[in-house]
Each structure stands twice: as C-alpha cells, then as structure tokens.
C-alpha cells in the first residue's frame, strides 16, 4: 500500500488569467488535508496545474521532514486529471516550452526525493469528488 497520495487540480480564469489550484494529501492511515491556492495572475491552465502539484509536493515533504522523517523512506502516488502534466513528468511527452520544462523538472526533482512514485490519471469527476469544487 502507498504511504501517501496527492490529488491535485489547477486552472485559470481565462487562459492565461488568474491561476488557482487545490490539492489533497492523504495518508494510508486515513488522514486527509485539503489546501486551496491562489496562484496569481497571468497563468495558463497547464502552468496552474504544475504550480499546484509543486506546492503539494513541497507541502508533503515539509510535513514529513517536520516529523523528523526522510521522504526517501516513503512511497507516493500522484493523482491528477491532466494528461499533459502526467505524461510530461513521466517523460512520455516532451515539454517544449521553457516555462513548462522548468516546472516539469522541478516536479521531477521533488518526486525523486521519495522511495517510489506512481502517477495515476484519474477522471475529473473523481478529482472533484475529493477536492470538493
């Protein structure tokens, strides 16, 4: 069983426009934290998705380290509805735009801190059911 699960979603009001996001951190013991983000102006939907995932990963790593543990001891599943983000992070699709490539690389660096990671594409309805928006 996976130690932690991140469920994330992001978007923008207009494309680009004001960015927003939300994510859930779930533990195998059933604990759940949901965070909502205001990501600022002039973001595309895809940038908001990436920025939300980056925020979620940083939050989870900070929580693990605050408990005096090492993220490298834990497994993580990341669930999202963005095929683009998940395929770019996996390396199946290229990130041609420099802004996207920088975000993809940041996600990869954060994911590399964990023992094992799986990326799961989930239907939007399943994401919204957990995040409540």
Secondary structure as UniProt FT lines:
FT   STRAND          4..14
FT   TURN            15..16
FT   STRAND          17..27
FT   TURN            28..29
FT   STRAND          32..43
FT   HELIX           45..66
FT   TURN            67..68
FT   HELIX           71..73
FT   STRAND          75..80
FT   HELIX           83..90
FT   HELIX           98..111
FT   TURN            112..113
FT   STRAND          116..121
FT   HELIX           124..131
//
